[in-house]
Amino acid sequence: MYPMDFEEFLLANSVSETAIGHMRDCFLERKMLDEATHQNILYLFKCYLFVGGLPDAVKAFVEDKNVFKVKQIQSDISRYYGDDASKYDREHKLKIKRIYEMLPSVMENKVKRIRFNRIDGKQGERYDNYQDEFEYLTSSGIALSCKAIAEPKFPLLQSSRKNLLKLYLSDVGLLSNALYGPNVNAILNDRSGANLGAVYETASAQELKCHGHELYYYDRKKVGEVDFLVDDYDELSIIPIEIKSGSDERNYKALPRLLEDANYRISKAFVFSNQREVTAQGKIILMPIYYLMFI
């Protein structure tokens, strides 16, 4: 049971294909939506952040907007994911469950990559010590792998580094349930005390993956961290992407540093936030978060 992407969630919530087609045209033409449409789609995006895309959860939300029923479904599925490793022996099962259960807390950290020595509490642990467990979580669709790259050049696979890894839950609703429980107002009202960056970033990873993109990130001291990079097969280049929760779309220090290096031949980068406006600052294009579904 794989999650719906945001476009499918919109369709399930009675947004027409014509309306989505209009949004796609606005994305391509770099135009913003009218205020009323923006507010409606942004509200549905925030609903998507706590409902997620698992069909049973979406069905419960669409039918009667019963948040507690949605959360019960998510809790049941999350429990099943944590326990289901039937093809492995007890040792592997425990490691898989431990990794799965630590993902929400990892997403809350400023540094979101997996620290291997925290899985079993053993110093010197490496990716190879948990390769089977990571493979199970990603191949079964429970988690999404986002690999670090050594150099931001096309194709990204060529410089990917398996030992520097982020793991996202494959459904943002499961993360929201783990972090906030039934308190959906934390998301709907952009509560400052909630670390909304974790859910926005997870939803973005989910969306990019649903559209066929392999997930990579870049983190270097002289540049900073870029949330996502995807291959641009039309330009034989890459597209850096920054995700900002709320309306704080101006804080993207890493992108200008990355773009100024001519050796990387990057023609554009995107910053997605809750702002309605579509603006360009040199090669950096600022867009509303829901336009990510058209990347």
C-alpha positions in Angstrom: 0.0 0.0 0.0 2.0 3.0 -1.3 1.0 6.6 -0.4 -0.7 9.0 -2.8 1.2 12.0 -3.9 -0.2 15.5 -3.4 -1.9 15.7 -6.8 -3.7 12.4 -6.1 -4.7 13.8 -2.7 -6.1 16.9 -4.4 -8.2 14.8 -6.7 -9.5 12.8 -3.8 -10.5 16.1 -2.2 -12.6 17.2 -5.2 -10.0 19.4 -6.9 -10.6 18.9 -10.6 -8.1 17.9 -13.2 -8.8 21.1 -15.0 -7.8 23.1 -11.9 -4.7 21.1 -11.5 -3.9 21.6 -15.2 -4.3 25.4 -14.6 -1.9 25.2 -11.7 0.6 23.3 -13.9 0.4 26.0 -16.5 1.0 28.7 -13.8 4.1 26.7 -12.7 5.5 26.5 -16.2 4.8 30.2 -16.9 6.1 31.1 -13.4 2.9 32.8 -12.4 1.2 32.8 -9.0 -2.3 31.7 -8.3 -5.1 34.1 -7.3 -5.3 34.6 -3.5 -8.4 32.5 -3.0 -7.1 29.5 -4.9 -3.7 29.9 -3.2 -5.3 29.8 0.3 -7.4 26.7 -0.6 -4.5 24.7 -2.1 -2.2 25.7 0.7 -4.9 24.6 3.3 -5.1 21.2 1.5 -1.4 20.9 1.4 -1.3 21.4 5.2 -4.0 18.8 5.5 -1.8 16.5 3.4 1.0 17.0 5.9 -1.0 15.5 8.7 -3.2 13.0 6.7 -0.5 11.8 4.4 -1.2 9.7 1.4 -2.0 6.2 2.7 -5.3 5.3 1.0 -7.2 4.3 4.2 -6.2 7.5 6.0 -7.1 9.7 3.0 -10.5 7.8 2.7 -11.2 8.5 6.4 -10.4 12.2 6.0 -12.4 12.7 2.8 -15.5 10.9 4.1 -16.0 12.7 7.4 -12.9 14.7 8.3 -12.4 12.5 11.4 -8.9 13.3 12.6 -8.9 10.7 15.4 -9.9 8.0 12.9 -7.1 9.1 10.6 -4.6 9.0 13.5 -5.8 5.6 14.6 -5.2 4.2 11.1 -1.7 5.8 11.0 -0.9 4.4 14.4 -1.9 0.9 13.3 0.1 1.1 10.1 3.1 2.5 11.9 3.0 -0.4 14.5 2.7 -2.9 11.6 5.7 -1.4 9.8 7.8 -1.5 13.0 6.9 -5.2 13.6 6.9 -6.5 10.1 10.2 -8.1 9.2 9.1 -11.7 8.9 11.8 -12.9 6.5 14.6 -12.0 9.0 15.8 -13.6 12.1 15.3 -12.0 15.5 18.5 -9.9 15.5 17.6 -8.3 12.1 14.0 -7.7 13.2 15.1 -5.8 16.2 17.6 -3.7 14.2 14.9 -2.9 11.6 12.4 -1.9 14.3 15.0 0.2 16.1 16.0 2.1 12.9 12.3 2.6 12.0 11.4 3.9 15.5 14.3 6.4 15.5 13.4 8.1 12.2 11.0 10.7 13.7 13.6 11.8 16.2 16.3 11.9 13.5 14.0 14.2 11.5 13.7 16.5 14.4 17.5 17.0 14.5 19.3 19.8 12.7 21.6 17.2 11.2 19.1 14.7 9.8 21.5 12.0 8.5 21.6 8.6 10.2 24.3 8.2 12.8 25.1 4.5 12.7 26.6 4.4 16.1 23.3 5.4 17.6 21.4 2.4 16.3 22.9 -0.1 18.7 24.9 2.3 20.7 28.2 0.9 19.4 31.1 3.1 18.4 32.7 2.5 15.0 29.5 1.2 13.3 29.3 1.8 9.6 26.7 1.6 6.8 27.9 -1.9 6.0 26.8 -3.1 9.5 23.2 -2.2 8.6 23.0 -2.6 4.9 20.4 -5.4 5.0 18.2 -3.4 7.3 18.3 -0.3 5.2 17.7 -2.3 2.1 14.6 -3.8 3.7 13.2 -0.5 4.8 13.6 1.1 1.4 12.7 -1.8 -0.9 9.5 -2.5 1.1 8.4 1.2 0.7 8.6 2.0 4.4 11.4 4.5 4.1 13.0 6.7 1.4 16.7 6.9 1.1 18.4 10.2 0.4 22.2 9.9 -0.2 24.9 12.5 0.1 26.9 13.5 -3.0 30.5 14.4 -3.1 30.1 16.7 -6.1 27.0 18.5 -7.3 27.3 17.4 -11.0 25.2 15.4 -13.4 24.6 12.5 -13.0 24.3 12.6 -9.3 24.6 8.8 -8.9 28.2 9.1 -10.0 29.3 10.8 -6.8 26.8 9.5 -4.3 28.0 8.3 -0.9 26.1 5.5 0.6 27.7 5.9 4.1 26.2 9.4 4.5 22.5 8.7 4.4 19.2 10.3 5.3 16.1 8.1 5.7 12.7 9.7 5.4 9.5 7.9 6.3 7.7 7.2 3.1 4.5 8.8 4.3 4.4 12.3 5.9 1.2 11.4 7.8 3.1 8.8 9.8 5.7 11.3 10.7 3.1 14.0 11.7 1.3 11.4 13.8 4.6 10.4 15.6 5.5 14.0 16.3 2.2 15.7 17.0 -0.4 13.0 17.6 -3.9 14.4 17.0 -2.8 18.1 17.4 -3.3 19.0 13.8 -3.4 22.7 14.7 0.4 22.6 15.1 0.5 22.2 11.3 -2.6 24.1 10.2 -1.6 27.2 12.2 2.1 27.1 11.7 2.8 26.9 15.4 6.2 28.3 16.1 7.0 25.7 18.8 6.6 22.9 16.4 9.5 21.8 14.2 7.6 22.0 10.9 10.7 21.7 8.8 10.7 18.0 9.4 7.3 17.4 8.0 7.7 19.8 5.1 11.0 18.1 4.1 9.5 14.6 4.5 6.5 15.6 2.3 8.9 17.0 -0.3 11.0 13.8 -0.3 7.8 11.8 -0.8 6.6 14.0 -3.6 9.9 14.0 -5.5 10.2 10.2 -5.1 6.6 9.7 -6.4 7.6 11.6 -9.5 10.5 9.3 -10.2 13.4 11.4 -8.8 16.2 9.7 -6.9 16.9 11.6 -3.7 20.3 13.3 -3.0 21.5 16.1 -0.8 24.7 18.1 -0.6 26.4 19.3 2.6 29.8 21.0 2.6 31.2 23.4 5.2 32.2 26.1 2.6 28.7 25.9 1.0 26.3 24.7 3.6 23.5 22.1 3.2 21.1 21.9 0.3 18.0 19.9 1.1 17.6 18.1 -2.2 19.3 17.7 -5.6 17.7 16.0 -8.5 19.0 15.2 -12.0 17.8 17.4 -14.9 17.9 15.1 -17.9 16.8 17.8 -20.3 19.8 20.0 -19.5 22.2 17.3 -18.4 22.6 19.2 -15.2 21.1 19.1 -11.7 18.4 21.1 -9.9 19.1 22.1 -6.3 15.9 22.4 -4.2 15.4 24.1 -0.8 12.3 23.6 1.3 11.2 26.2 3.8 8.3 25.6 6.3 6.0 28.6 6.8 6.8 31.7 4.8 10.5 32.0 5.6 11.6 31.6 2.0 14.5 34.1 2.2 16.9 32.0 4.3 18.8 29.9 1.7 22.4 30.8 2.1 23.8 27.6 0.5 22.2 28.1 -2.9 24.0 31.2 -4.0 27.3 29.7 -2.9 26.5 26.6 -4.9 25.4 28.5 -8.0 28.4 30.8 -8.2 30.7 27.9 -9.0 30.7 27.8 -12.8 32.2 24.3 -12.8 28.9 22.9 -11.8 27.0 24.4 -14.7 23.7 24.7 -12.7 21.2 26.8 -14.6 18.5 27.1 -11.9 17.5 26.3 -8.4 14.2 26.4 -6.5 13.1 27.5 -3.1 9.6 26.3 -2.0 7.7 27.9 0.9 4.2 28.9 1.9 4.4 32.2 0.1 2.0 32.8 -2.8 4.4 34.9 -4.9 6.6 33.5 -7.7 9.8 35.5 -8.0 13.3 35.1 -9.4 16.5 36.2 -7.9 19.1 35.5 -10.5 19.1 31.7 -11.0 17.1 31.1 -7.8 13.3 30.8 -8.3 11.0 31.2 -5.3 7.7 29.4 -5.5 4.8 28.2 -3.4 5.3 24.8 -1.8 2.4 23.1 -3.7 4.2 23.7 -7.1 6.8 21.1 -6.0 4.4 18.5 -7.5 5.3 19.7 -11.0 9.1 19.3 -10.7 
